[in-house]
Amino acid sequence: MERRSLLRAAVVGAGSMALGFSVSRQALAYPAQTGPSPYGPLQAADANGIMLPQGFTSRVVARSSQVVAGTGYTWHSAPDGGDCFADGTGWIYVSNAEIGSGGGGVSALRFDANANITGAYGILSGTNRNCAGGSTPWGTWISCEEVDTGYCWETDPKGVNPAVRRDAMGRFNHEAAACDPDRRVVYLTEDKSDGGFYRFVPTTWGDLSSGTLQVLKTDLTWATVPDPDGSPKSTRRQVSGMKVFNGGEGAFYRNGKCYFTTKGDNKVWAYDAVANTLDTVYDDNLTSNPPLTGVDNITGAAVGDLYVAEDGGNMEICIITPADVIAPFLRVTNQSSSELCGVAFNPAGTRMYFSSQRGTSGSSSGGITYEVSGPFRTSL
């Protein structure tokens, strides 16, 4: 039996005994193994210090502490999680600011159909350590505070409506959010070494002002958190039998599955909400020559590829294909004191955005936000 099959058999066996998994046909291919990228090897670093596959180019669209070109807006420090939203024939890219002591928030870049920057502005301010988040089907951005008493904030990417704090989504060390429109819930990760994996069930879909906060248990059932405010007892201490995850990070939902990452053990997970199974998509301990360490933000392309950014490692964004092959997609050079985050695609899937949180300086005021364009695949 090949090493991959042996490893998968061990994972399936352990999972089946411990949790009673019913492993789907697709899940039998997990975890992803190191292999060639569908885009080929990385080329020499370009003028921005980014190693990309042949045919791809990069540009800097914003720098922390500097005015965005063609606007009067100064880009925020410590750019973190982000996403893109359709805006007429163009789009908007939003980016969190992971600054504490009330210095956090969210900024936005507006692009026209030709990817020209036509505006930049703030859509949330005065918050704390806005790390990751997630977009909603109704076109808003959930920005999450990564502090023990953190909230979720619902923001308007267009900057028209004021940001609203969503208390019902719980008060804890929020990281990311991923909306599941099929079950009408929002999955939430918690960045603690003994954190939980939550879901928020709104009373009315499309309205996050009220609802029920639940947490996943080891038997893969969902239990209601009695006191979402987390005081005096923190949310992750309130439910007996809660399944513990080691440092929840990014989350992304697609086709019945919520993919999320945990940095403490360098894993990418897939919670299958249809089959009610939990699988390991990637585990650096079960992958030969693992290219991905310091797993962080995650997103997906329409074709089925997942992209995972590194907080540490060798500053790469790695691709995980539907064939369960993992490989570097890009590498940022000479920025070892930074982390990559905010990876997202424009609505057409032709341009990728991401940030280096501390850039070449290693300081939060030196963050750089990039755009990558090129022949992203549209079919397998």
C-alpha positions, 0 to 999 in steps of 0.5 A: 500500500502506498504511503498516502493510502496508509496515512489516509487509512490511519486517519479514517480509522481513528476518526471512524472509531472516535467520532463515528464518521461516515466517510464520503467518497470525496473524503477518501482522497484526503489529506492533500499530498505535495505535488506539482502546481497546475500553474507550474514552478515559481519563477524568479522574484519580480520587481515587487519581490514576489515569485509567481508562476509563468504568465502571472504579474503583481502590483502594489495597490496600497501601502500602510501609512501611505495615501492610496494613489489617486485618492486622499485616503491613507491605507491602514496599518496591519492589513489582515483578512479581506474579500471582494464584492461586486460593484457595478462593472467593477469591484471592491476589496475590503481589508481588516486592520489588526490593530488593538486599543481601538485602532482596528477597523476596515478599509476598502479599495474600489476598482473599475472594470479595468482594475483601476483604483477609483476610490479608497475609504474606511467602513469601520473604525475604533475596534480591536484587532480586526483579524479575519471575517467573511462575506455574506450572501447579501453583500456585507462584510463580517469583520471579527475582533481577535480578542477574548471579548471580541465581537463581530461587526457587520459592515457595508463594503460600499461605505453607505450604511454604518457598521453594526455590532452583532452581539448575538454572534457571541463575544469571544476570540473571533477569527473568521466567518463563513456563511452557509446559505443552504442551512442558513447559518454562519460558521465561526472560528476561534483563535485559541489553542483550546478554541471551538468551532461555532455556528450562528443560526440567525432568527431570520436569514439575512438579519444578524441582529438575533439568533442562536450561537452553537458550538460543535461537540466531539460527537459532531452534534451542535449544542447551544451556548447558554451565554453567548456574551461569554461573561462570566464564563467564556463561551468555550467553557460552557458546553461539556464535550465541545470539540477542541481546535488548536488555533482556529483561523480562516474559513471558507464555505462552498457546496455544502462544506466549510473549510477552515484552518488551525494554525496550532497543528497546521491543518486544513479541515472540511466540515461537511454539513450535508453528511455531518462529517469532519475530515482533514484536508491537509496535515503537515504531519501527514504530508511528505515535504509539506509546503504549507506551514503556519496556515492562516486565511483561506479562500477558494476559486470557482474551479474548486481550488483552495488557496491558503496563506501562510503566517510564517513558513516561507511566506507562501500562498499555497494551492490545494487542488480538487485532486488533493495536490498541494503546492506553492502558488506564490512566494513573497521574498525578503519579508520573513518578519511578516505574514500573508493574509486577506487572500481573495479573488475579484468576482470574475476570478481573474485577479487575486488580492492579498496583503503582507501584514508587516511588509519589508519593515517588519512593522505594522505600519509597513503593510503592503496590499498586492494584486496578482493577475494572470491566467487563473484556470476556469476549468479542470 
